[in-house]
Structures are given as C-alpha cells and as structure tokens.
Amino acid sequence: MELLTFLVEEKYSRISFKNAHNQDVVGELLHFKTNGDLIEFIGLKPTGIAYFPMELRPHIICSDKLQSLTFYLSR
C-alpha cells in the first residue's frame, strides 16, 4: 500500500517534521497528487515505516539504510 493512500484513509490531513535547520515543515496531504509527491516532500525514500497512531502526537518513523526520521500526523 502506498503511504499517501494509507494516511488519507486513516483520516490524516497534515504531515510535519523538523528539517535540518530545526524548522517546522508542514505539508497538507490533499496537496499531494501521488505517493511520489509525498516521498519527495519528506526527502527520504523509506525502506521501513513504523506507525504509532495511539501516541499523544500520532506519528510515523520512516527509515532507510542511513537514517530514521519522525513525521507527525494531524487530522
């Protein structure tokens, strides 16, 4: 399943994260037309994804061979 489709089906509307300069970056999921658009926005092609829907701030952790990044989700 594609990440964008999954997040929209789970009723999320935004994804956010801190960039390399510790600034908040927010993306509206409805603005992404394809899963590729979302992957380009987050700047990481994940090989693994962990989903934490029950946390105070729901989030996903995406990782590739070199790094792991946390992305917060909002409804």
C-alpha positions as a LaTeX table, in Angstrom:
\begin{tabular}{lrrr}
\hline
Residue & $x$ (\AA) & $y$ (\AA) & $z$ (\AA) \\
\hline
Met1 & 0.00 & 0.00 & 0.00 \\
Glu2 & 1.19 & 3.48 & $-0.75$ \\
Leu3 & 1.94 & 5.76 & 2.19 \\
Leu4 & $-0.19$ & 8.66 & 0.92 \\
Thr5 & $-3.23$ & 6.44 & 0.39 \\
Phe6 & $-2.83$ & 4.91 & 3.83 \\
Leu7 & $-2.56$ & 8.28 & 5.61 \\
Val8 & $-5.61$ & 9.70 & 3.80 \\
Glu9 & $-7.64$ & 6.56 & 4.56 \\
Glu10 & $-6.68$ & 6.96 & 8.24 \\
Lys11 & $-8.21$ & 10.47 & 8.04 \\
Tyr12 & $-4.98$ & 12.45 & 8.45 \\
Ser13 & $-4.78$ & 15.82 & 6.74 \\
Arg14 & $-1.23$ & 17.02 & 7.57 \\
Ile15 & 2.26 & 15.67 & 7.97 \\
Ser16 & 5.01 & 17.65 & 9.70 \\
Phe17 & 8.65 & 17.28 & 10.67 \\
Lys18 & 11.72 & 19.28 & 11.69 \\
Asn19 & 14.18 & 19.96 & 8.89 \\
Ala20 & 17.98 & 20.02 & 9.19 \\
His21 & 17.79 & 23.62 & 10.49 \\
Asn22 & 15.30 & 22.59 & 13.22 \\
Gln23 & 12.45 & 24.45 & 11.49 \\
Asp24 & 8.95 & 23.01 & 11.34 \\
Val25 & 7.89 & 21.87 & 7.87 \\
Val26 & 4.18 & 21.15 & 7.31 \\
Gly27 & 2.54 & 19.56 & 4.31 \\
Glu28 & $-1.16$ & 19.28 & 3.56 \\
Leu29 & $-1.84$ & 15.74 & 2.36 \\
Leu30 & $-4.57$ & 16.92 & $-0.02$ \\
His31 & $-1.95$ & 18.92 & $-1.95$ \\
Phe32 & $-0.03$ & 15.76 & $-2.86$ \\
Lys33 & $-1.35$ & 14.12 & $-6.01$ \\
Thr34 & 0.80 & 10.96 & $-5.90$ \\
Asn35 & 2.79 & 8.94 & $-3.42$ \\
Gly36 & 5.90 & 10.17 & $-5.24$ \\
Asp37 & 4.96 & 13.76 & $-4.38$ \\
Leu38 & 4.80 & 12.85 & $-0.68$ \\
Ile39 & 8.10 & 10.96 & $-0.81$ \\
Glu40 & 9.75 & 13.95 & $-2.48$ \\
Phe41 & 8.33 & 16.27 & 0.20 \\
Ile42 & 9.67 & 14.20 & 3.10 \\
Gly43 & 13.04 & 13.86 & 1.37 \\
Leu44 & 13.51 & 10.18 & 2.17 \\
Lys45 & 12.64 & 7.03 & 0.26 \\
Pro46 & 11.81 & 4.76 & 3.19 \\
Thr47 & 12.70 & 1.10 & 3.30 \\
Gly48 & 10.83 & 0.74 & 6.59 \\
Ile49 & 7.93 & 2.53 & 8.26 \\
Ala50 & 6.69 & 2.25 & 11.85 \\
Tyr51 & 3.25 & 3.70 & 12.68 \\
Phe52 & 2.29 & 4.97 & 16.14 \\
Pro53 & $-1.40$ & 6.01 & 15.99 \\
Met54 & $-2.10$ & 5.83 & 19.72 \\
Glu55 & 0.58 & 8.26 & 20.90 \\
Leu56 & $-0.30$ & 11.73 & 22.19 \\
Arg57 & 1.07 & 13.01 & 18.86 \\
Pro58 & 0.43 & 10.30 & 16.26 \\
His59 & 3.48 & 9.80 & 14.09 \\
Ile60 & 5.34 & 7.57 & 11.71 \\
Ile61 & 9.04 & 6.82 & 11.69 \\
Cys62 & 10.49 & 6.31 & 8.24 \\
Ser63 & 13.92 & 4.82 & 7.81 \\
Asp64 & 16.29 & 3.97 & 5.04 \\
Lys65 & 19.75 & 2.38 & 5.25 \\
Leu66 & 21.34 & 5.54 & 6.70 \\
Gln67 & 18.79 & 7.38 & 8.83 \\
Ser68 & 15.42 & 7.41 & 10.57 \\
Leu69 & 13.11 & 10.42 & 10.61 \\
Thr70 & 9.95 & 11.10 & 12.61 \\
Phe71 & 6.91 & 12.60 & 10.89 \\
Tyr72 & 3.98 & 13.84 & 12.97 \\
Leu73 & 0.43 & 13.40 & 11.73 \\
Ser74 & $-2.61$ & 15.66 & 12.24 \\
Arg75 & $-6.28$ & 15.20 & 11.48 \\
\hline
\end{tabular}
